Amino acid sequence: MTWLITGGAGYIGAHVVRAMTEAGEQAVVYDDLSTGIADRVPDGVPLVVGSTLDGERVARALADHGVTGVVHLAAKKQVGESVDLPLHYYRENVEGLRVLLEAVTAADVPSFVFSSSAAVYGMPDVDLVTEETPCVPMSPYGETKLAGEWLVRATGRATGLSTASLRYFNVAGAAAPELADTGVFNLIPMVFEKLTENAPPRIFGDDYPTPDGTCIRDYIHVVDLAEAHVATARALQSSPGHSLTLNIGRGEGVSVREMIDMINAITGYDRPPTVTPRRPGDPARVVASADRIATELDWKAKHDVQDMIASAWEGWVRVHPGAARS
Ligand SMILES: NC(=O)c1ccc[n+]([C@@H]2O[C@H](COP(=O)([O-])OP(=O)(O)OC[C@H]3O[C@@H](n4cnc5c(N)ncnc54)[C@H](O)[C@@H]3O)[C@@H](O)[C@H]2O)c1
């Protein structure tokens, strides 16, 4: 099979490309390089520079490369920015997907994997979030992911396209330092940034109803996540007309305080955090039930949080060499 991987020059996409090619699949990257980095695309994998909003360019890429499946990761992903720029987020994430699906169905491509997010759940008031937990997104970003799932599922029902929506929980780590996430949008790089500045890491609120009072999240290593895409792609390939919606997490919660303690230990810094008031909209606990993906795809995460921190730190030090503690 030849998979078109939109957003394949991005952080997660580059890992998906690597996992797919290591598994013996052919990959073609389609990316507008708005946040992606061309050097992340490995030698031998074609890179088509274009937007998913450009239907003609997508159609040409599908035909030129004989594409038989699409993994769609291209999107804007910053929750805060989506609050300020909702029209931009709906255009890139929903209209970009609609245009892509039009080209995919016109070309009779049989399989489509969509990057969704735990952001579709909003503030779930449950111990473990299952795929049946109601989706009440709290941001335009989360809304675009939920609308994207609807679009993907409806297209599958109407055309027979095999589809999967993968709801990623908190993605971290890297397969190699040069593939690490370069943005500072979630807890691990935010703590790295503070430590590098010799400032205390920040905890936003320690009065949540959790054992240590700080928020709890489910972290997933990007290498495990990429392998889940390979398993999904194979499942769609072998079951035409399939429709899957799957959480991708470890099913284990880690608190912000636990995370900061581990980061201090792994990086060699020993800087206690400061506590500042809660941020609006942060749920106390968001932890996946990873049962459905285990049953459907026989997939389970292999890497722990220490692996995520250590590999993310190698990537951070590559870009900020002064941060290393020898
Ligand atoms: N990083 C996370 O923790 C996380 C969690 C849940 C879901 N996701 C989803 O995973 C996907 C990948 O995220 P990432 O962390 O790798 O982000 P990223 O910004 O590193 O990658 C996104 C890639 O898509 C490209 N792109 C963006 N808009 C495009 C468009 N219209 N046409 C073509 N290319 C476009 C960018 O250039 C970039 O290479 C996104 O859909 C995101 O919403 C990410």
The ligand as an SDF file (V2000), in Angstrom:
LIG
                    3D

 44 48  0  0  0  0  0  0  0  0999 V2000
    0.7310   16.9980   19.6190 N   0  0  0  0  0  0  0  0  0  0  0  0
   -0.2860   16.5640   20.3550 C   0  0  0  0  0  0  0  0  0  0  0  0
   -0.1620   16.4330   21.5890 O   0  0  0  0  0  0  0  0  0  0  0  0
   -1.6100   16.2000   19.6990 C   0  0  0  0  0  0  0  0  0  0  0  0
   -2.6500   15.6840   20.5110 C   0  0  0  0  0  0  0  0  0  0  0  0
   -3.8510   15.3540   19.9060 C   0  0  0  0  0  0  0  0  0  0  0  0
   -4.0040   15.4690   18.5270 C   0  0  0  0  0  0  0  0  0  0  0  0
   -2.9930   15.9900   17.7800 N   0  0  0  0  0  0  0  0  0  0  0  0
   -3.2000   16.1120   16.3320 C   0  0  0  0  0  0  0  0  0  0  0  0
   -2.1480   15.4490   15.6630 O   0  0  0  0  0  0  0  0  0  0  0  0
   -1.8830   16.0720   14.4190 C   0  0  0  0  0  0  0  0  0  0  0  0
   -0.4040   16.3600   14.2820 C   0  0  0  0  0  0  0  0  0  0  0  0
    0.0000   17.2070   15.3400 O   0  0  0  0  0  0  0  0  0  0  0  0
    1.5290   17.5910   15.5970 P   0  0  0  0  0  0  0  0  0  0  0  0
    1.6950   17.6890   17.0710 O   0  0  0  0  0  0  0  0  0  0  0  0
    2.4150   16.7080   14.8350 O   0  0  0  0  0  0  0  0  0  0  0  0
    1.5240   19.0780   15.0030 O   0  0  0  0  0  0  0  0  0  0  0  0
    2.5640   19.7630   13.9870 P   0  0  0  0  0  0  0  0  0  0  0  0
    2.1720   21.2190   13.9440 O   0  0  0  0  0  0  0  0  0  0  0  0
    3.9610   19.4200   14.3400 O   0  0  0  0  0  0  0  0  0  0  0  0
    2.1930   19.0530   12.6180 O   0  0  0  0  0  0  0  0  0  0  0  0
    1.1490   19.4580   11.7650 C   0  0  0  0  0  0  0  0  0  0  0  0
    1.6750   19.3690   10.3420 C   0  0  0  0  0  0  0  0  0  0  0  0
    0.6310   19.6750    9.4320 O   0  0  0  0  0  0  0  0  0  0  0  0
    1.0910   20.6400    8.4860 C   0  0  0  0  0  0  0  0  0  0  0  0
   -0.1060   21.3930    8.0920 N   0  0  0  0  0  0  0  0  0  0  0  0
   -0.8950   22.1750    8.8800 C   0  0  0  0  0  0  0  0  0  0  0  0
   -1.9380   22.6440    8.1770 N   0  0  0  0  0  0  0  0  0  0  0  0
   -1.8290   22.1290    6.9150 C   0  0  0  0  0  0  0  0  0  0  0  0
   -2.6160   22.2100    5.7380 C   0  0  0  0  0  0  0  0  0  0  0  0
   -3.7520   22.9200    5.6980 N   0  0  0  0  0  0  0  0  0  0  0  0
   -2.1960   21.5450    4.6350 N   0  0  0  0  0  0  0  0  0  0  0  0
   -1.0590   20.8110    4.6270 C   0  0  0  0  0  0  0  0  0  0  0  0
   -0.2680   20.6940    5.7440 N   0  0  0  0  0  0  0  0  0  0  0  0
   -0.6580   21.3430    6.8620 C   0  0  0  0  0  0  0  0  0  0  0  0
    2.1410   21.4510    9.2080 C   0  0  0  0  0  0  0  0  0  0  0  0
    3.0800   22.0730    8.3480 O   0  0  0  0  0  0  0  0  0  0  0  0
    2.8070   20.3660   10.0670 C   0  0  0  0  0  0  0  0  0  0  0  0
    3.8520   19.7110    9.3800 O   0  0  0  0  0  0  0  0  0  0  0  0
   -2.7800   17.3060   14.3710 C   0  0  0  0  0  0  0  0  0  0  0  0
   -3.9360   16.9630   13.6260 O   0  0  0  0  0  0  0  0  0  0  0  0
   -3.1280   17.5430   15.8140 C   0  0  0  0  0  0  0  0  0  0  0  0
   -4.3510   18.2120   15.9630 O   0  0  0  0  0  0  0  0  0  0  0  0
   -1.7910   16.3580   18.3330 C   0  0  0  0  0  0  0  0  0  0  0  0
  1  2  1  0
  2  3  2  0
  2  4  1  0
  4  5  1  0
  4 44  2  0
  5  6  2  0
  6  7  1  0
  7  8  2  0
  8  9  1  0
  8 44  1  0
  9 10  1  0
  9 42  1  0
 10 11  1  0
 11 12  1  0
 11 40  1  0
 12 13  1  0
 13 14  1  0
 14 15  2  0
 14 16  1  0
 14 17  1  0
 17 18  1  0
 18 19  2  0
 18 20  1  0
 18 21  1  0
 21 22  1  0
 22 23  1  0
 23 24  1  0
 23 38  1  0
 24 25  1  0
 25 26  1  0
 25 36  1  0
 26 27  1  0
 26 35  1  0
 27 28  2  0
 28 29  1  0
 29 30  1  0
 29 35  2  0
 30 31  1  0
 30 32  2  0
 32 33  1  0
 33 34  2  0
 34 35  1  0
 36 37  1  0
 36 38  1  0
 38 39  1  0
 40 41  1  0
 40 42  1  0
 42 43  1  0
M  CHG  2   8   1  16  -1
M  END
$$$$
